[in-house]
């Protein structure tokens, strides 16, 4: 495949043509906040709205996961407009996220903590009202637990479940009540197999293995 040249934050890189900007950056050691991105998904969900960047010649910030690169592209991931959008999006997300880092399996290995550190913001928003859904935890499966209160609706688990021809997970409801669940809200144990794919891609502590030995 033909390769093209572009510049991100002053760094010249050479990547395959038709690559999305998010992966062009991440594959070259340039971090852009993201939650819903999966490299193997050729049709980005663009659900989290955190990967904003500024591109020379384009009037408004764009989402890196949907932006296709082009020859001579000049990108700034640290522009004020892009960072403002990313920070606000993150604050809105965290306003309904159950914070329990000290007792969470993903503590210090959580994408939310990484994003907060990168954006230089706190995990708990100060100027937005905290709205928690207080949904029941599904602990029915012998392998893993599902805590919907820690889910960020990134859609990664839904995509990999469907991509592996299982289709156990999907979205239900709308607006503030939207969540990832099984068909008919059946317990995970009644429908999920033990492929672990959803657990592997979950960026938070929503889907976690029960045994520490299983996490090795």
N, C-alpha and C positions, 0 to 999 in steps of 0.2 A: 504494500500500500504506500502511496505517495506520502511524504512527510512535509510538514510546513513549519515555518518559524514564527514565533510570537514572543512578546515580552510581557512578563508578569512581575509587577513590583520592581522593575528595572532589571530583572533576570531574564536573559535570553534562553529560550528553550526550543527544542525541536520535537514535535509530536506527530502521530499519525493524522492524516487528513480526516475530517468529519468527526473528530473526537469532541466530546463535550468539554467545555471549559473547566468544569469542576474536576474532572479526572485528569485533565492536562496539568492542572495545578497540583493536585494531591500526589500524582505520580512523580512529580518533580520536587517534592518536599515543601510545597507552599500550601499551608493549611487555610481552608475556607470552612467556616462553620456549616454543618449540615447534619440532618437527622434522617431524612427519607431516602438519601441516595444509595443506590446499589449499582455497581459497575455493570453487572450482567443484565440489568434492566435497560433495554434500549429506548424505552419510552418513559422518561422521568416522571415521577408523580408530582414533583414540585409542591409537596404538601406542607412542608415546614416553614417555607419562606424565610430562611436564615442565610442562604448562600448569596446574598447580594454583593455585586461588584460593580465597578465603574469601568466602562470601555470607551476608549478614545474614539470620538466620532458618533457615539450614541448618546442622545440627550439625557436619557434617564438611566438609573441603575438597572441592571438585569440580573436574573437568577443564573448562577453559574451552571447549574445542573441542566438547564434547557438551552443555554447559549452554545451554538456550534462555533468552533474556532475558525479563523480565517487567516490567510497569509498577511503578515505584518501587523497583526492585532496587538494593541497596547492596552494592558489591563492594570487597574489599580484596585487591589482588594482592601485597601486601607483608607479609601476616600470617605470623607465625612458623611456624604449622603447615603452611601451604602452601609456604613457602620450604624448610622442612626436607624435605618430600616431594620437591620439585623437585631440591634439592641431592643427595639420596641417589640419586634416579633417574639424575641426570647422572653421578654417581660410578660407579654400576654400569655405565652405558653406556660410559664412558671406560676402564673396567678391561679392556675387550677391543678397544679401538680403537688401531690402529697410528698412533702419533704421529710425524709427519715433516713438521712445519709448514714448516721452512726450505726444503724441497724440493718442497712441495706447490703445485700451481697455484692452489688456493683460499686460500692463505695471505693473511690480512688481509681475506678476503672469505668467510670460512667461518662458518656458523651456529654451529658448536661454540665457536668463539672468542668470538662475540657472546654466547652463553649463559653461558660461563664468566665473562666480564667482568660481565654483569648480575647473576649470582648471587654474584659475588666469591669464586669457587673456582678452583683450578688445573685445568689440562687433564689432568694426571696425578694420579690418586688416591694418597693417602698411606697409607690404612689398609685398602685392598683389594688382594689379590694380582692382579698383572697377568697376564691370560690372553690370549695372542695366538693366532689361528687359523693364521697363516702359509699362507694360501691363494694359489694361483697367480694372477698378474695376466693378464687377457685382453687382449692387445694385437693381436688378429687383425684388428679393423676398421680400415680406412684413415682413418676420421674421428675416432674416439675410443678411449680406453682405459677399461677397467673394473678397478678394484682393490677386490675384495671385502673386503679387510682394513680399508678406510676406510669401508665401508658401515655405516650405523647402523640398517638394517632399518626405515626409516621408511615404506616402501611407496609413496612418491610416484611413483617411476619405474614401478612395476608398475601403478599406477592410471592414469597418463596413457597408458601403452602400450596398456592395454585400452580406455581411453576413446576412443582414436584408431583403434580397430578393428584394431590390429596384433597384440597379444597375444604379443609375442616374449618378454616377461619375466614371471617369476613366482617364488614362494617355493618352496624345496625343503628337505627335511629338517626336523628338530625340535630344540628345545632349543638347546644351545650350537652345534650344527652347522647351524642354520637360516641360509639365505642366499638372496640374489636371484640367479637364474641363468636360462638359457634351458631350453627343454624338452629333456630328455636331456643337459643340460650341454654342448650343442653350442657351438662358438665363436661369438662375437657376429657375426662376419663372415658366417656362414652363414645367419643368420636376420633380423638387424636391418636396417631401412631407414635412410635418412639424414634423418629428420624432426627429430632433435635434441631432441625433447620431454623425454626422460628426462634429458638433460644439463642442460636449462634448469631443471628442478625439483630436481635433486640438491642437498642442502644442504651436502654435504661434498666431498672430493676423490675420491670413489669413481668417478664418471663425469665424465671431463674430455676436452675436445677436445685433439687432439694438436698442432695448429698454433696458434701465437699469433695468426696472421692470422684464423683461424676464430673466435677468441674475441671479436673486435671487433664 
